[in-house]
Amino acid sequence: MRYKEFLESKIELATESGFVVDPEKVNKVLKPHQRDAVVWALKGGRRALFESFGLGKTVQEIEFCHLASEHSCGRALIVLPLGVKQEFTHDAVEKPEYCRTMEEVEQSTSQIVLTNYERVRDGDIRPDYFTATSLDEASVLRSFGSKTYQTFLDKFKNVPYKLVATA
């Protein structure tokens, strides 16, 4: 086997593990490019949105989580830096609730829960409780060897619908 063939044998292509959603079911507030991105992400099941500032990643994350949790009769978790929490509560029709512990999650009636990266990394919030997750400002995971990156790989392994978003 030549080296190039060896490398090609190591490539894992992203398979579709999601579900097809009728574009008409997507919230009408979303612009056409946002709607198309949400439909694509849900079909893939595990996708990333790398979009410039101002293109509406927040509303796309909220809609992805809403439709995925509705489809699976579960709940969704959006993990974010604390500094952007107000954007998610401002842009959502149904206000996501910020939770610090699993006890707060279990007492919450919100379909979508918000928390920060440290709460997940340190074990206060368990992602495997949720059927859908989105990691906002996912550039914090950029450092392959970091504690956060290595911890998150394992913690999110069994979440069926995953999205990451960053500029």
C-alpha positions in Angstrom: 0.0 0.0 0.0 1.4 3.4 -0.9 1.4 6.2 1.7 -1.3 8.1 -0.1 -3.6 5.1 -0.1 -2.9 4.6 3.6 -3.8 8.2 4.3 -7.0 7.9 2.2 -8.0 4.8 4.1 -8.0 6.9 7.3 -10.5 9.5 6.0 -13.9 9.3 7.6 -16.6 11.0 5.6 -19.5 12.6 7.5 -22.5 10.4 7.0 -26.1 11.6 7.3 -27.5 10.6 10.7 -30.3 13.1 10.9 -33.8 13.4 9.5 -35.5 15.3 6.7 -37.6 18.3 7.7 -40.0 20.1 5.4 -38.7 23.6 4.9 -42.2 24.9 5.5 -41.9 23.7 9.2 -38.9 26.0 9.8 -39.8 29.2 11.6 -40.8 31.9 9.1 -38.6 34.4 10.9 -35.5 32.7 9.4 -34.2 34.1 6.1 -33.9 31.7 3.2 -30.2 31.0 3.7 -30.8 30.4 7.4 -33.7 28.1 6.7 -31.6 26.1 4.2 -28.8 25.8 6.6 -31.1 24.4 9.4 -32.7 21.9 7.0 -29.2 20.8 5.9 -27.9 20.5 9.4 -30.9 18.5 10.6 -30.6 16.1 7.6 -26.9 15.6 8.5 -27.5 15.2 12.2 -24.0 16.3 13.0 -23.0 19.5 11.3 -21.2 22.8 11.7 -22.1 26.4 10.7 -19.0 28.5 10.0 -20.6 31.8 9.1 -19.5 35.4 9.3 -20.7 37.7 12.1 -24.3 38.9 11.4 -25.6 36.0 9.3 -27.8 34.8 12.1 -26.1 31.8 13.7 -28.1 32.3 16.9 -31.5 31.9 15.3 -30.3 28.9 13.3 -29.0 27.2 16.4 -32.3 27.8 18.3 -34.3 26.5 15.4 -32.0 23.4 14.9 -32.4 22.6 18.6 -36.2 23.2 18.6 -36.9 21.0 15.6 -34.5 18.3 16.6 -35.9 18.1 20.1 -39.4 18.2 18.8 -38.6 15.4 16.3 -37.1 13.2 19.0 -39.5 14.1 21.8 -36.5 15.2 23.9 -34.8 18.4 25.0 -31.9 20.4 23.7 -28.8 22.0 25.2 -27.0 25.1 23.8 -23.5 25.5 25.3 -22.1 29.1 25.0 -19.8 31.6 26.6 -21.6 33.5 29.3 -21.1 36.8 27.4 -23.5 35.8 24.6 -26.3 34.4 26.8 -28.5 37.5 26.3 -28.5 37.0 22.5 -30.2 33.6 22.9 -32.8 34.8 25.3 -33.5 37.9 23.1 -33.8 36.1 19.8 -36.0 33.1 20.9 -39.8 33.0 20.8 -39.8 30.5 23.6 -37.1 31.7 26.0 -34.5 29.1 26.7 -33.6 28.8 30.4 -30.1 29.1 31.7 -29.2 26.2 34.0 -26.1 25.6 36.2 -26.7 22.0 37.4 -28.6 18.9 36.3 -31.0 19.5 39.2 -31.9 22.8 37.6 -32.2 21.1 34.2 -34.6 18.5 35.5 -36.7 21.2 37.3 -36.8 23.3 34.2 -39.8 23.1 31.7 -37.9 24.8 28.9 -37.4 22.7 25.7 -34.1 24.4 25.2 -31.6 24.8 28.0 -28.6 27.1 28.0 -25.4 26.6 29.9 -21.7 27.6 29.6 -18.7 25.6 28.6 -17.3 25.3 32.1 -20.5 23.8 33.5 -20.3 21.0 30.9 -16.5 20.5 31.1 -16.6 20.3 34.9 -19.5 17.8 35.0 -22.3 20.1 36.3 -24.4 19.5 33.1 -24.5 16.1 31.3 -24.9 16.4 27.5 -26.1 12.8 27.2 -29.3 13.8 28.9 -30.3 15.8 25.8 -31.2 14.6 22.3 -29.9 17.7 20.6 -27.0 20.1 21.3 -25.4 23.2 19.8 -22.0 24.6 20.7 -22.0 28.3 20.2 -18.7 30.2 19.6 -17.2 26.7 19.1 -13.8 28.2 18.4 -13.1 27.5 22.1 -12.7 23.9 20.9 -10.0 24.8 18.4 -7.1 23.6 20.4 -6.9 19.9 19.9 -5.0 19.1 23.0 -6.9 21.4 25.3 -8.8 20.0 28.4 -12.1 21.4 27.0 -11.6 19.7 23.6 -10.7 16.3 24.9 -13.5 16.4 27.5 -16.1 17.5 25.0 -15.4 14.7 22.5 -16.4 12.1 25.1 -19.3 13.9 26.8 -21.1 14.5 23.5 -20.5 11.1 21.9 -24.0 9.8 22.5 -26.0 12.9 21.6 -27.9 12.1 18.4 -28.2 15.7 16.9 -25.2 18.0 17.2 -24.4 21.4 15.8 -21.4 23.7 16.3 -21.4 27.3 15.2 -18.7 29.9 15.0 -17.6 32.8 12.9 
